[in-house]
Amino acid sequence: MTVPASLIIRPATPDDAPLIVTFIRALAAYERLEQYVTVTEQGVRDALSGPHPATEALVAETDGEPVGYAFFFHTFSTFLGQRALYLEDLFVVPEARSQGIGQALLGRVAQIALERGCGRVEWAVLDWNAPAIRFYHRLGAQPIEGWTVYRLSGPAMARTGRLGPEGA
């Protein structure tokens, strides 16, 4: 696999919000999850802005054309006692796949984690996404056996939020 000589991976800026929203929608279509996408350009712009951005992103370009992105943010492992990075999205447009771009994006995320003293990089992958699972295995990533991801959102989050003490 030869990475295109013109490949550039750069930090995303708030001005990349329209591009990132386009990539998010393309990823959701690939994952058959379009009905759940409510992201806005302003939401992405806000998340990437300010003195303490909620998230960071990288944009991959070949010959000046955007071909992929990685979206990540800090978490903390109490077991390790160290910061970690959570990779929310990794996406390469179909026509640019199998050229090492995804590997280069994930490699840059791993470099950032190392530079920041993070103990790990984690992410989730859909069970049916065999191409992604093979890709991650080739890089040495391992699934976390025995763990199930849970999510609290919408009415359930509101209901649960009412269970907490006021002003805590």
Buried (B, 14 or more C-beta within 10 A) or exposed (E): EEBBEEBEBEEBEBEBBEBBBBBBEBBBEBBEEEEEEEBEBEEBBBBBEEEEEEBBBBBBBBEEEBBBBBBBBBEEEEEEEBBBBBBBBBBBBEEBBEBBBBBBBBBBBBEBBEEEEBBBBBBEBEEEEEEBBEBBEEEEBEEEEEEEEEEEEEEEEEEEEEEEEEEE
